[in-house]
Amino acid sequence: MRKHTQWSSLAGRLLLMIILTVSAYFIKNFESQPTEIIPVIPFVDSTATAPETDDLKIVDHTLAHGQTLAQILTMSYVRPEDIFPSIEALRAIFDPRRMRAGTSVQLKLDSLGILHELAYQPSPELVIRVQRDSTDNFISATDSLHLHRETQILQGEITTTLYDAVLAQNESPELLLQYTDIFQWDIDFFIDTQRGDRFRILFEKLFVDKENGQREFVRYGRVFAATYEQRDSSYAAFYFNADSGRAGYFDRHGNSFQKTFLKSPLNYRRISSHFSYGRMHPILKKVRAHTGVDFAAARGTPVVATAHGEVAAMGWEGGYGNRVIVKHKNHFATLYGHLSRFAENLRVGDFVNQSQVVGYVGATGMATGPHLHYTMYLNGRPIDPLRMKPASTEPISPHLREAFFAHCDELMRQLGLLQVNVAAAPAVNFIPKK
């Protein structure tokens, strides 16, 4: 028994020595192998660039659709304690929720991720900066870039549409809208334009300087003067700042281009039905008076009041469906029918300005398709709005007429319609609209 115990003890010692020897071998070989370091690859924003400066790293971002400022700061490794304070500093002068896709954000960071400056450019001429001050707090300020103004002239002849004629000369619809707004009381550019009509626009363009030395177009400034020439009539409008700050467009004789009523209450495709006392009704299939004008337009097209006035009624009225009635001065009233919906927050008794939206085109009531039914009343009786010649608003005051005429002569010269020697120049051919 004792002999068996001795052998067991000897075998246990031998096994322990073998285990220790093998363990020492593996430990030695493991420590002799070089350690493999797996690099951590950070997230890279494909829209960002990060040039190095002596002290700070500059990171430029272009906002993607749906991207927030907090996401940009996080992916740029701005330290977390700087994210909320910098956003709040920006919020003091600009709501971050209004940041649009395609606009730029520039960050200035140090090697520790400490944010030193955030710059957001909501428009080409404006930069909003959030900077860290000497007390380690963020402050915000705006930086308006210098605008260069350049006066240009655009002229052309209509072969298809006025829209095509303007865009063919590399100008944008924004200029076209300014131009058509000047003549909106006298010319309906949807139906009155003809092939061969000519136009001239004296206008201002605004630019800013870029870092590469190039100029970038920002927007259009004011239209100083404009003409529209037709076979049987021509129009010339001149911008002038009249007394009491009443600036606007006037003809060559000092009469205002702004009229009491607009030519039409919306941008439409065509007139689908004219004013008539003997029209075949498209639904009832019988001859009935149609005491208004139907303008075919896309569903949802904004409908505006053609003159200042008070909302006298709104709601559903038989065949008109949803309709708004506006009461104006001098016993006039206008009705806008078949609306899909009314303007938000519009109520009976509200005062509306000329060109203010009152509703949107629809097909409510007795209508075969989306259009606006527009009726004008005088003393409670319907009249044809297309035949009405609205009166102009106040003309140039007598004590300003001399200054106005000199101003017009200069603008006519810039348009190429008047010689430098005004006394020897022939009479101007433009007919004032009465």
Secondary structure, 3 states (H helix, E strand, C coil): CHHHHHHHHHHHHHHHHHHHHHHHHHHHHHHHCCCCCCCCCCCCCCCCECCECCCCEEEEEECCCCCCHHHHHHHCCCCHHHHHHHHHHHHCCCCHHHCCCCCEEEEEECCCCCEEEEEEEEECCEEEEEEECCCCCEEEEEEECCCEEEEEEEEEECCCCHHHHHHCCCCCHHHHHHHHHHCCCCCCCCCCCCCCCEEEEEEEEEEEECCCCCEEEEEEEEEEEEEEECCCCEEEEEEEECHHHCEEEECCCCCECCECCCCCCCCCCEEEECCEEEEECCCCCCEEEECCEEEECCCCCEEECCCCEEEEEEEECHHHCEEEEEECCCCEEEEEEEEEEECCCCCCCCEECCCCEEEEEECCCCCCCCEEEEEEEECCEEECCCCCCCCECCCCCHHHHHHHHHHHHHHHHHCCCCCCCHHHCCCCCCCCCC
